[in-house]
Amino acid sequence: MARFNTRAVKAQPRSAVTTTGRTLRTHEGGKGRERDARSELFLLAVSNLVTRDTFYETGDDRDDRFARLVRDLAVRDPEWTAGLLGWLRGEGNMRTASIVGAAEYVHARLTAGATGGPANRQVVDHVLQRPDEPGELLAYWMSRYGRAVPKPVKRGIADAVRRLYHPKALLKYDTAAKGYRFGDILNLVHASPDPDKPWQGELFRYALDRRHHPETAVPPAALPLLTARRELMALPVAERRAVVTSPGGAERLAAAGITWEALAGWLQGPMDKAAWEAVIPSMGVMALVRNLRNFDEAGVSDPVAAQVAARISDPEEVARSRQFPFRYLAAYQHAPSLRWAYPLERALGHSLANVPALPGRTLVLVDRSGSMFWAASGVGSQLTRADAAAIFGTAVAVRAASADLVEFGSTSAGVAFRRGESVLKVLERFGNLGGTDTAGAIRQHYRGHDRVVIVTDEQHAAGRHGEPTDRIPADVPVYTWNLEGYRAGHGPSGSAHRHTFGGLSDAAFRMVPLLEAARDARWPWES
């Protein structure tokens, strides 16, 4: 286990995110620092929900900046950029940005005639991790560059198809709502079946039949999941609810790959208590988290609710789900029953497993300015960057040996908490504080702490105090957690004791003990 220093070490460890010597202005007019191209792309990539507006940038502007940086670095620094894209889709859990990035990477290298470095085919294959993603990459490519798809893209998609296509994937993702069906993709890339999957040839043939001849397509007998689904679909609507309520109903639904979304349409009626209790055993953990309110409204029994609670708070399930911590906050805010509060608190804690227990005295500054109150997910909730900042800042504070937790905007104030207290409870004490006076907050609250953690979008306002981190002694570590990926930072990074991390996961927290043990913190995929 890495040993922490409670005061600055003599060595000068450096983090990967680096600023140049050039001064820029933040969007609020404050003095800031330009990042180098790799740092700018990294911070933008881990925070960029493609096509989503932010407070200071439109979605189109952010997407253009992202594509421009990827294209430039794909040619100048292909190894690093390929590593970023693979990590981004994996541990970084940023699905659309990695797919867009892979397409731009390949196009830039082909256009430049670049050779050497990672194979374009492998970059495409590595970012495709869900069965509908080959179609998403194709749709993006054709919308940007036309219907002529180059061989490296086709071959990378074909590699992914062999890895990802299976009967359950066909039932879930090969639907009329998708722009590219499985059969369309197979026609285009001519993927041959995986020799280690003897059933895949029949699956491919059936995918082609149901795309081009749906009225006569019959699932092969060798694929029991597909035949079981066909049998259920053939039942008259009036007989379907009896399947749900009969003994063995849950097992029959699972054997046919019936998801909760498919069940609602199949029943052609309400998702009542019996329907939910039949499908809950086969639901994924995040599907459970998103439906807690529905379970309560349907009157799901306490024994079944206890099973749900055990699954959503299981550390292995949380780790496998790879969901961002703010998903659990969203569920906590929207689920009315107190029976979910403790399991969600535990799940949130497991999702923040890498937050270290910092020794000494720590000042934690959480940005609650107006620009932070912008939807963080854009999907099914109104969670904001301010919520994400409060989650991470609070998690650091409640685990630290001694911490001062401060919210700041135009003004600043301490946030009361007890060490080890519930993060979800502490979050209820934060407010909305208007503008961004980071320097003022540091001036008011820094009192010889051993380190400072700032969770922010870095867009501090202009003032007479210069860069915010100037007011912290040069030998005291400052860790800036950037949640938005704008071009200008609020101070230096990559130099001794000034470090910037990014994203909505807690992965970068594992870098803190490395830095305080006088070890350089590399890019996540290089660590």
N, C-alpha and C positions, 0 to 999 in steps of 0.2 A: 504493500500500500504506500502510495506517495506520501512523503513527509511535508507538512505545511510549515512555512515560516510565518511567524506572526509579525515580523518586520521585514522590510525589503532585504533581499539577498544581495550579496556582493556581485555575483554574476548577473548578466543582463539577458535573461531569456526573451525570446521574441515570438510573437504570434504571427500567423500567416497573413491575416488581413493587414494591408500596409497602405499608408498614405504617402503621397509624394510631397515635395516641398512647396507645391503650388497652392496659393490661397484661393478658395472659392467662397461664394456667398450661399448660405442656406436659403431655402424658399422663404424664410421669414426675415432674411437680410442679415443674419448673424454671420460672423467670421467663421469660416469652416475650412476643411482641408480636402483636396482632391485625392481620391483613391487611385491606386494603379488599376489597370484594366482587369486583372485577375480578381482583385479584391472587389471591385465594383460589380463584376459579373456574379461572383459568389454570393454577395449580400443581396443582390437583386434576385438571383435564382431561388434562394431559399425563402424568399418572402413574396415571390411573384405569383399570384393566382391569376392565370392568364385571362386577359380581356377584362379584368376587374379594375375599376377606377380606384385611385387612392385620393387622399385629401388634396394633394398637390399635383398629381399627375393623372391624366386619363389612362384608361386601359390600353388604348392604341399607342400612346406615347411610350408607356412602359414596355409593351410588347416590341415596339420598334427598337428601343434601346437594348432590350435583351437579345433580339435577333442580330443586331449590329455587333454587339460584343462577342456573341458566339461565333459569328462568321469570321471576325477578325482573329480571334484566338484559335479557331480551328485550323487556320493556316499558319499562324505564328507559333502556336504552342499546342500542337495536337494531342500530345500525351496527357498534359494537364487537363485539357478541355474534355477529353474522353473520360478521364477519371471523374471529373465533376459530374458529367451527365449520368454515368453509371451509378454513382453514389446518390445523386439527386433522386433517381427513381427508386433506389433501394432504401437505405437508411434514412435519406432525406424525406422520402414519402411525398415528393412533389411530382405528381403523375403527368399532368398536361405540360408543364414547363419542360420536363425531360424529353417528352415526345417531340415537342416543337424544336427543342434544342438539337436533338439528333438529326431531324430533317435539315435544319439550317447548317449544321456541321457538315453533313455529307454534301449538300449542294455547294457550299463554299469551297470545299476541297476539290470537288470535281471541276468547278468553274476555274479554279486557280491551277488545275493540273498538278496538284500537290501529290507527292508520293512519299512513302515512308510513314512512320507512326502507326497507330492502331488502324486496323482494317475498318473501312466504312461499314462493311457488312456486320462486323462484330458490334460496333457502336449501336446500330439499329436493333440488333437482336437483344442487346443487354437492357435497353430501356423499355422493352415490351414485356410487361410482367402480368398483364391481365388479358383474358381472351378477346376482349373487345378492342384492345389497343392496336393490333395490326390495322384494323379498319380506321381507327382514329388517325394513325400516322398517314395512311393512304389519303384520307380525306384532306388532311392538312397539305400534303404534298401537291395534290392535284389542284387545290384552291390557290396555291401559290405559284406553282411551276408547270401546270398543265398535265395532260394525261400521259405524257412520255415519262415513264418511271424507269430510272437507270437500274442496271443489274445489281449493284451493291444494295440498293434499297429492296429490290425484289428478293434477293437471296437472304438478307437479314430478316425480312418478314417471314420467308419460308422456314428459316431456322426457328423462329419464334412460334410459328404455327405448329410445327411438330412437337414443340415443348408444351404448348398451351391448350391445344384443342383436345377435348375429351367430351363424353356424352353430357355431363352436367353443364359444361360450358356452352354446349350447343343449345340446350334448353333455356338457359338463362340469358344468353347474349345474342343468339341468332334470331332476332325478331324483326318484324316489319318496320319498327321504329328506328332501326339502325340504317345509316346511309349505305354502309357496305356490309352485306351479309357474308356469312362464312363461305358460301358458294362463290360469291363475287371474288373474294380474296384468293380462293383456291384456283379459280380460272386465271387470275392475273399472275400469280407467282409460281404456279405449277409445283407446289410443295409435294414431295413424295412422302409416304407414311414413314414413321420412325420404325426401323426394323425390330426394335425392342418392344413395340406395341402392336402386336398382331391384329388387334381389333381396329386400328386406326384407319386402315384402308377402307373398311366398310363404313366407318364414320364419315370419311371424306366423300364417299360415293353418295351416302344419304344426304349429306349437307348440300351437295350439288343437285340431287333430285328434288329436295324440298324447296330449293331456290328456283329451279327452272320448271319443275313439274309437280307443284305442291298437291294437285288433286289426285295424283297417283302415287306419290312417295310413300313408301312403307318402311318403317324402321327395321333394321335387320334383327333377326332373332338372337344373334350373338351379343346384342347390346340390350340387356334386360331393363336398364333404366329407361331407355327410350320406348320399349314395348309397354312397360308399366305405365308410363305417362300417356301413351296412346289409348290404353284401356280406360284410364280415368277420364280422359277427354271425351270418350265415346259414351259415357254414362249420361242418361237424360238428366237435365238440371234438377228435376224434382227428386232424384235419388241421391244427389251428391252430398247433401248435408248428413244423410244417414251414415255415409262413410266416415265422416269426421267424428261422429258420436259413438260409433260402434267400437267394440274391443279391437285393439290392433289398428285403429284408424291412424294414429300418429305414425306407426311404422309403415303403413301403406303409403301415406303421403311422402315420407322420407324416401321410400324405395322408388318413388316416381319423380324424385327431385322437385317436389312442389315447394317453392319458397313462399314466404308470407305474402309477397306481392302477387304471386301467381294464384294463391289460394283465394284471395279476395275476388279476383276476376272469375275463377272457376266456379265458385259458389253462386255468383251473381246475386249476392245478398250480403247482409251485414257480417262483419267480423265480430262475432259475439264471443262470450266466454269460452264456449266449447271449441270454436275455431282457433282461437289463440292458444288454448291449452294443447291442442293437437299439433300445432306447428312450432311452438316454442322449443321443443327438444331439438329440432333440426336447424334452428336459427343461429346465425353467427353472433358473436358477442357484441359487435357494434350495432347490428340490427336490433338486438335486445335493448341496448342503451337508448337508441332512437325511439323506441316504442313503449317506454315505461309509462308514459301518460295514457297511451291507448290501453295498456294492460289494466290500469286502474279504472278507466272509464268502462271497460267491459266487465269488470268485477272478477278478474283472475284470482283464483283462490290463494290463500296464504301459503300452503305447501308448494304450489307451483311458483309463487313469487319468491319463496326462499331459495328454490333452485336457480331462478334468474339472478337473485342477489349473489349467490355463491359463484356463479359463472362470471358475472361482470366485474367482480372484485378479485378474481383469481389472478395472481401475478403472472402466470404463464400465459393465460388468455389475453391479458392486457398487453404483454410483450408481443404476442403474435399479431394482435390487431394493428399495431404500429400507428395508433391514432394520436393526434395531437391532444395535449392536456385540456385545451379549451372545449373539446367535445364533451368532456365530463361536466364541465361547468354549465354548458348549454343544457344538458340533461337535468342537472340539479335545479336549474332555473325554471324548467318547463314541466318537471314531474311533480304533481301536487302532493303525493303521499310521502309521509315521513319515513316509510319503510325503505325508501331508496337512498336516503341521505347518507347513512353510514357506508353502504356498499360503494356509492359514488365517491365518497371521500377516500376510501381505501384505493379505489381504482385510480383516482387522480394522483394519489401518493405513489402508486406503482409506476404510473406514466412519467413521473418525475424522479425516477430511481437514481439518475446520475447527478442530482443536485448534491453537492458535497456539504458536509458539516464543517463549516469554516471555523477555525480557532481564532482567538484574539477578538478584536473589535472590528465590526464591519458596518459601514454606512451603505444602506440600500436606498436608492432614489428611483421612484417609479413615476414615469411621465404620465400625467393626467391632463394634458393640454387638449385644446379643441381638435387638433389634427389627429390625435390618437383615437378619437371617438368615431371611428370609421369601421364598417363591418369587416371582420377578419376573415370570415368564411364565405359570405355571400350565398350560402346554401342552408336554408331552413332555420336560420337564427339571425339575431341582430348582435351577435358578439362582436366586440371591437378590438382594435389593437390595445386600447386601454385595458380591456379585460385580460388580454394575453400578458401585458406588462405586469398587471397586478398579480396574476398567478405566479409568474416566475419570481418576481421580487419578493412576494410573501413566502414562497417556498424556500428561498435562500435565507430569509430572515428567521423563520421559525425553526430552521435546522442549525443556525449558527450558534456558537457558544455565547456570543454577545452581539446584538445587532440593534441599530436604530433604523426603523423603517419609515420612509418619508415619501409622501406624495407631493408632486410639484406641478405647477403651471405658471400662471401669473404670480401666484403666491405659493407658499409651501407650508406643510404641517406634518407633524409626526402621526403615524397610524399606530394605535395601541394594539398590542398582541402579547401573548405569552409564549415562551419557547415550547415548541411541540404542539401548539394549538392547531385546530382544524384550519387548513388553508381556506376552505369554502366559507367558514364563518368570518375569517379576517377580511375576506374580499367584500363583505357587506359594508365595511367601514370606509371604503374609498369614495371619493367624489369627483366632480368635473371642475377643474380649476382654471379654465380659460387659456391664456397665452403660454409661452414657453420660456421661462426665465431659469434656465439650468444653472447659470453662473450664480444667480441670487440664491438658489436653493443650496448650492455647495457652500457659498459664503455663510449662510445662516446655520447650517447643520454640521459642517465638517469640524470635528473637534479632536484631531490627532488620531483618527481611526487607522487601523492597520491596512485597510483596503477600502475601495469604494466600488460599488456595483451600480451602474446606471442602466435602466431599462427604458428605451426611448426610440423615437424615430430620428433623433439627432437634429431636428429642425428648430434650433433655438433662435430666439429673436435677437435683433441687433441691440447693442448696448455699449457702455463704455468699459466693460470688464474684459473684452477680448474673448478668447476661446474659453469655454467653461472649465476645462480640465487644467487650465493655467493656474487656478487657485489651489490646486492640490500639490503638495511637495513632490518634486520629481522622483524621489525614491519610494513613493507610496504607490502600489499597484492600483490602476484604474481599469475596470472591466466594463466596457460598454456593450450592452446587448441591443443590437439594432433590429428593429421589427419591421422596417419598411423598405430598406434598400435604395434610398435616394442617393444621388450622385455625391453630394457633399457630406462629409462627416463633421462632427462638432469639435474634433480635435485630432491630434496625431494618433496613429496606430502602427504597430509593427516595430516601434522603437522600445527602448527599455521601459518596462512598467506601464506601457499604454497599449491596451489590447482591445480589439473589437471582434465580436462574434455576431452571428446572425441566424435568423430562422425562428420557427414556432415550435421546434422540438427542444429538448433539453440536452441534445448531444454535446454541445460545446461546453457544458459545465464540466465534463471530464477533463477539459484542457486546463482548468483552473489549478488543480493540484500539480499538474506537470509544470506549469509556469512558476508556481511558488516553490517548486523543488529545483528551480533554475534549469529546467529543460525546455527547449523550444517546443512550441505547439505547432504541429504541421497541419496541413489540410486534412479533413476527417478521413478521406480515403487513403491517406498516406500514413496514418497513425498506427 
